[in-house]
Structure formats: structure tokens, C-alpha cells
Amino acid sequence: MSVIKDVIAKVKQMDPSQPEFHQAVEEVMETLEPTVKKHPEFVKANIYERIVEPERTVIFRVPWMDDKGNVQVNRGFRVQFNNAIGPFKGGLRFHPSVNLSIIKFLGFEQIFKNALTTLPMGGA
């Protein structure tokens, strides 16, 4: 099996219930396949494995009061992938359907978007 396929398989094994994140990893990693032979130093330094693993994931509660005066509790997520070129930067999502897989998917893609802007920002 190739290095890229191994990385994808490991992500699926470690995070089996995160299909949105799996999709993002597969799409990005498959485009990186040509770099494996071109840059063996990336393989040696485990760059491909490191790029798919967040530096940190924070899961927290968000209590709030609805219009009827009842306290509701939602779950919040912050996934920080890479700050190698600058502070973490990412967006916000407020929706009942948001879950850890979606936030990891968005944060993973954000590291590449930020890198392409040439501004010194990491991905979150």
C-alpha cells in the first residue's frame, strides 16, 4: 500500500465516525500522491501523518437561555490543526447539525486555504 493510502486508512481507523473529515483527507491526500516520490524527505519526517492530525481539539459546552427562559446546552468545538506559519485562523459555525467531523473537515481545509493566501496564518 502507498504512503498516502496508509495515512487515509489510519485516519479512518482512528476516527471511524467522522465521514466529513474522511472525505476531506481523501481528497487532499490523493492530490499529494506525486509528492511522495518527489520528496522522500516528507515521508521520512512523517509530514503526511502530521498534517492530518490536529494539534489540539477542544470540546466545550455552550449554555444559553431560550425565549421561554429555559436554559439550553449545546456543544461547541474548536479544532486547531497547524500554526507553523502563524496563529490559528478559522471560521465559526452555529447550527444544530454541526459536529466534530464537520469542524475537523473545515479546519483541515483551512490550513491549505491560509497557506495559499501567503498571509502568516495557520489553520483552525
DACORRA-V523847 format. One record per run of one state. SS is the DSSP state (2 for helix, 1 for strand, 0 for the rest). FROM is the first residue (numbers start at 0). TO is the last residue. If there is no record, write none. Layout:
ss: <SS:SS>
from: <FROM:FROM>
to: <TO:TO>
This chain:
ss: <0:2:0:2:0:2:0:2:0:2:0:1:0:1:0:1:0:1:0:2:0:1:0>
from: <0:2:14:18:31:32:38:39:44:46:51:55:65:70:80:81:82:86:89:99:117:120:123>
to: <1:13:17:30:31:37:38:43:45:50:54:64:69:79:80:81:85:88:98:116:119:122:123>
